[in-house]
Amino acid sequence: MVTRGTACRAGRASDPSTLASRAPAYPARVASACSPGTEERRGAKQGGGKGAAARRRRRRPSDPEPKPPRLPELSRMAVISRTPSQPAARGLLRRTPPRILPVERAPRRLDLAVRAVSGSPGPGGSPVPRRSPAPADAAAVAPASAPSSASSAIDFLTLCHRLKTTKRKGWINHSIKGPESIADHMYRMALMALIAGDLPSADRERCIKIAIVHDIAEAIVGDITPSDGIPKAEKSRREQAALDELCEVLGGGPIADEIKGLWEEYENNSSIEANLVKDFDKVEMILQALEYEKEHGKVLDEFFLSTAGKFQTEIGKSWAAEVNARRKEGCKKQK
């Protein structure tokens, strides 16, 4: 039973001003929860007696089920405000209910996705670009000409393999064992174009390309030399027909046209790049002759005499002079 003295002491203990002076760090809602009215109601519920027993009423089976409290009421009971200067009261629940995101955002994102796929106007009236569906198979979108292009490229390269196996006839005629191939000759010419220090008003890349293709027709007609007795016009006609056949095997197109143009530029000696590559052709030949003289102990004057005075560029003349100087120096040492 709650006596008057107990109620007075409870009232003084629950007074907001007294509570604030004793525990200033308590939150405001905790202080309000300990107000006199609240404590008296709590004591009345906990006390015994006939009055309390009369007020308590058990639920009968026929009574309806009590309705659960609404969400806002649960939120008010569960959430306790807490400021940085006021720590939470001990023993009270400090768990905050999970944050619920607004439900209207998901339908908005879904709506935008549908618009992006369908191409319908967006929120501001501007059309959203239509997305193309992803292909089911990557091979289905591959160009139809890819297999034929690969086949033509391999056929062309297989035919050019003869450049690696066909030996230069000039060295065969002089009984050089294991002479260089046509591809060996063209490769070192391309290196010459690559390392040449001073190429005034010349395109280095074009020089390299001309060096790579200038003898490409010999993959079909072979290495024709002056000792074969074939006129120069006939030699050019045969090589032109062979070049056309090579480009046909390649499948035509811009690359084949470029190869034809580079070859004709070299044959006609119609550019500064062609002049340079012509000189590289002669320098490579006399350098190889010098190396074979040292390796096989032969005298190959024919190659040096056939090129003397025929160099067109300054770099060709200087490199040829260097090769001839080393040859003379080697001859003096042998004597």
Summary of the structure (lengths in Angstrom):
residues: 335
radius of gyration: 50.4
end to end distance: 140.4
largest distance: 145.1
contacts: 795
relative contact order: 0.06
helix: 62%
strand: 2%
